[in-house]
Amino acid sequence: MSFEIVGYLQNMAAGEILQHVPAEILVEIKKTDPHPILEAYVIAHPGESKTHILGIGGKLLKWGKGVINKIGNSIKLGLPVFNGHNADNSHEGRTVIGKIVGVMQSTQNEVINIIHRFRDYAHLQADVASFESQPLKVPEGTELQGHEVQPHEMGTITGVILAHSATAKPAFSRAIKLATMQCLTKEKDMPVTLLEVQEFIKQNKTNPLALFEPAELLKLDEIQAEVGKHKGSENLYHESQRLKGEIADLRNENETLKTESEKNLKEKDEEIITYKGKEAFETQLKKREKLTDKHIAYIKRHREKLILEPGKEVEGQVNTFLDTKIKEFDEDSKFFNPKPKTPGQNDSNFNPAGMPDGDSEHFPD
């Protein structure tokens, strides 16, 4: 079914058009068309239409709010745009002159399509638009003349066509093109107006510094006047900035002192525990009165293996170490003497380290 349905607003702002084109689509378009031409058309609105129905001919149809909403919601971005209808709404052999890049509905419930017209077809005159769809799904025998189309009767929309009103009469009464915009540039004989620049800045929230140097802005009387209003707080601002800088410096200095303090404390703790460990080692070893000279020589030889952990009781760690070394000595002795002497029995000929007799005196004290 072919519809020739267009809009009637001629002053649609360029910024309003851009609001309804997804940013990612615009970026993709500009990869191949840096300055795309965008056009807005009304393709459907509540009311009546003199519609051409394939295989039947012209009929007067009525369109309520429900079916108009259905049309607006069913138009997909990327639908092809053609130049005029063909005989059966098929796409084979037809030249695509653009694509749908945005859809919106006005406060009057008009469905508006935003079309990216391919630059090779920018010369084609067009001020009316139609959408093409699959056939209406109406019960057999329904009288179409004056029929009010229901949402469930609408077929899938398959494309949009552009045409010129000199050769194509629109189906709906409000039938003219909404607006045309050429993104970011114009032809040489179409200079950019101040109003368009202001609209662009407003829509894109452009920072004034992107257009002017600070020194240039400060030359303006209006800017000077505004600065004067806040002059009294200028010193407070600079003082605030200075204090913020001092606070940042103090924080850095504090972190440095904290790190150094922790390092010094750790070193002091190590010195203290080393001293206490040495003292506790000698004291606890003397308390082991039943140890032989060989036991004592063996333990002292392994003295450097005593690693004390800060924060734990020193004497307990030393005694654990002594117990371990005594046990190791007794176990090792079994390899050199089937009947090792018991603690308290001094045997100068016994050598637990397997050294030749007479070498035991070379154990470190």
N, C-alpha and C positions, 0 to 999 in steps of 0.2 A: 504494500500500500504506500502510495507516495503522498507526502504532505508538503505544501508550500506555505510555511508559517514563519513570519518574521516579526521583528520588534519595531518599536516606535520611538525609543529614547535616543536622541542625537548627542547629548552632552555627557555621556558616560566618561568619567575621568580615567586617564591612563593608569593612575595609581590603583584605581578600583579594579581594573582589569588584572593588573599584576598580583593583587591580593588573592586572586582565585586561580593562579597558576602555581602549582607546587614548585618550590625552589629547585628540587632535584631535576624536574623536567626541563626547567628553563636552562639549567647548567648543561644538560645533555643536548638541548637544541643548539646552544651557542658553540658547541664543538664543531658543528658544520655550518652554522648560520650565525655569525657573530652579532648581527643586528636584525633579529627576526621581526617580521611583521605580524602583529596579533590583531585579530578582528573579533568583535562581539556581535552576535546575532540572537534575537529572540526566536526560538523555534517552536514554542508552544505556549499558550495561555488560555485561561478559562474563557468560554464563549462558544461561538459557532465558527465552523470552517466549511468552505466549499472545497471539498476534498476529492481528488482523483483516486479512485479505487481500481487497481489493476483488474482487467477483465470485466469490469462493470461500468466504469465511467464516473462522471461527477456526481457527488451526493453532498447534501447538507448534513453535517454531523455536529453534535453538541458535546462540549467538553467541560466536565465539572472539575472541582479542585482535586478530588481523589485521583482521577486518571492523569491529571497534569503532574501531580506529585510522583506518580508511578513512572511517568516519562522521565522526569528529572533524575530520579534515583536509578534508572536503568541505563542511562547514557554512560558509557565507559570511556575513560581517557584513552586516547590512541585510536579512536574510531576514524576511518578514512573519510576524507572530504573530496567530493567530485564536482565537476563543472557540469551541472544539469543532470536530469534524470535520464535513464535509459528505458528500454521497453519492459524489463522484468525485475529491476532492482538488483540484478546479479553484479558481481564485481569483475567478472572476466572481461578483459579487453578495455577496461576503463582506466583513465589516467587519474591517479591520485594527486590532487593539487594542494593538499594540506592535511592536517590532523587535528582532532579535538584535544586541547591541552588544558581545558578548564570548564567546569560546569557550575552554575549558580542559579538561584531563584530570587527574583526581586520581591519587593514588598507587595506588588500586585500579583504575585504568584506566577510570574512569567518564568519559563525555563530559558536560560541564556547560555549559549555555547560560546566559548572562547576558542577561536581557531587560529592555528599557526599556518598562515598561507606561505607555501614554499616560494622562494624568490623567483624561480623560473616562471611562476604563474601569477606574479604580482600585477602584471599588465591586464589581466582579465577583469572586466567590469562586473561587479557583483554588488547588489544592494538588497537581495532577498535570500532567504535560506529555507531549506526544507529538511526534514529527516525522512529516511527510508526505513521501513520496518517489515517484518514478516506479516502475513495477512491477519486481519482482525479475527478473533476466535468468537464468533457470534453463533447462536443456535440457528440451525437450518430453517429457512423460511422467514427470518427476521427482516422486517422492512427497514432498510438502511436510511432511507430518506427521513431526516429528522431524528435519527437514532442517537441517544445519549450514550456515548462510549463508556463502558465500565472498566475499572482497573484490571480486572482479570481477563478482559477481552483483548488487551493490548499484546501484540506480538513483540518479539525481540527487535530492538532498534539496531540496524546493520550499518548505517552510514548517514552522512549529511551531505547535501548538495548546495552549491551556491549558484545563483543566477542573477540576471539583470532584469529589473522590472519592465524594461522596454520590450522584452520578449517573453517574460514569464510573469503571469499574474499570481500573486500570493493567495493562498487559501483563506487566511485570517485577515481581518480588516486592518489591524495595526501592523503595517507591513513595510517597514523600512529598516535599514541597517542601523545598529546602535553606534558603533565607534570603531575607529581604526587607530592603531598606534604602531610606531616603528621603534623598537627598543633601542635606546641609547644614541640613536643617530637619526638624521633626516636627510632628505635630498637637498641639494644646494639651493633650490628655489623655495625651501620650506624651513626658514630659520627657527631655532628653538625659542619659544617665548619665555618671558620671565615667570609667567604663571606655571608653565610646565616645569621650569627649574625648581620653583618653590614646592610644587607638588611632589617632585622627585625627592627633594631633601626631606620633606615631611614624611613621605612613605618609607624612606630608607633610614630615617633618623640619623642623617648625616651630621657628623661633628663639624662645627665651624672651622676647626683647625685643619680639617681635610681640604678646606677651600682657601683659607687665609692664614698668613703668618701672625703670631701673637702681637708683634709690633704694629702690624697694619690694623688690627682690631683695636688696639689701645689708642690709635689716633682718632677714633670716632668719639664725638662729643657724648653720645649716648652711653658708650662704654665708660668714659671718664666719669660721667655723672654717677653711674652705678658703682664704680670703684670708690668714689667719694663717700657714698652712703655707708660703705663698710670700712672706711679708713680707720675708724676708731678701733676696730677689732683686728687690724692688720698686725700690730705688734703682738697681740695675743696669739695670733696664728703662728708667727715666727718663733715666739717663745715656746709655744706648744711643740713645734717641730724640733727646736733645740733640746727641749726636755726629753722628747721621745728618743733623740739620738743619744743623750746621756744615759738614759735608762738602758738602751741597747748595749752601750759600752760597758756599763756596770754589770749587766747580766753576763756578758762575755768574760769580764774580769773575775766575776764570782765563780764562774764555771772553771776558769783556769786555776784559781786559788783552791777550789774544792778538789780538783784533780791532783794538784801538787800536794795538798794536805793528806789526801788518801794515800798517795805514794809514800810520803814521809812516814805516816803512821804504820804502813805495812812494813817499811824497812826497819822502823824501831821495834815493831813486834817481833820481827825475825831476829834482830839482835838480842832482844830480851830472852826470847825462848831458846836461842842458841846458848846463851850464858847459863840460863836456868837448867837447860838440858845437860850441859857439861858438869855442872855442880851436882845435879841429881844422879847422873850416871856414876860418878865417883862414890857418892854417899851410898847409893843402893847396892853397888858392887861390893863395898866393904861390909855391908850387912849380911852378905851371903858368905858366912864364915865357913861353911862346909865345902866350899869350892876348892878344888885343887889348883896348883899353880898352872896346870895345863888348861883347866877351865878358864882361868882368868886371862891367860895369854891368848886363848882362842877368841874370847869375847872382845878383848881390847883390839885384837887384829881386825875385827869386823865393826869397830866403833863407828866408822863413817857411814855405815848402813842405817844408823839410827836417824830416822827422819821424823821430827816432831811436828804435829799439826797444831797451829794456833787455835786458841779457844778451848783446847782440851787439857785436862789435868796432866801436868808434866810427869810427876812420879809414876802415875799409872801407866803412861806410855813407856817410860824407861823400864819398869818391871816387866811389862809384856815383852819388851825387846829382850831383856835378860833371860826370861823363861824360854823364849824361842831359841836363843843361841845355845843355852845349856842343853836343850833337847837335841838340837842339831849336833852339838859336840858328842853327846852320848851315842847318837845313832851313827855318826861317822867313826867313832872309836871301835865299833864292832867289826869294822873292816880291817883294823890293824891289830886288834887284841881280842881273842875269843872271850876272854874274861876281863872286861874293863874294870879298873879300880873304881870303887864307889867313892862319892864325894867325901873328903876328909882324909883319904889315903893319898899320901904324896909319893909319887913314883917318878924319880927324875929320869929313869930309863924309858918311860912310856912317851911315845911321840904320836899324838892323834893326827897330825898333819901328814904322817908318813915320811917325815924327814929323817935323815941318818941320826943315830944316837949322838948326843952332844950338841945338836943344833938348836935345841929348844930355847936356849938363851937368846936366840936372835929374833924371837917374837917381839913386836913393839910393845912398849910399856903403855 
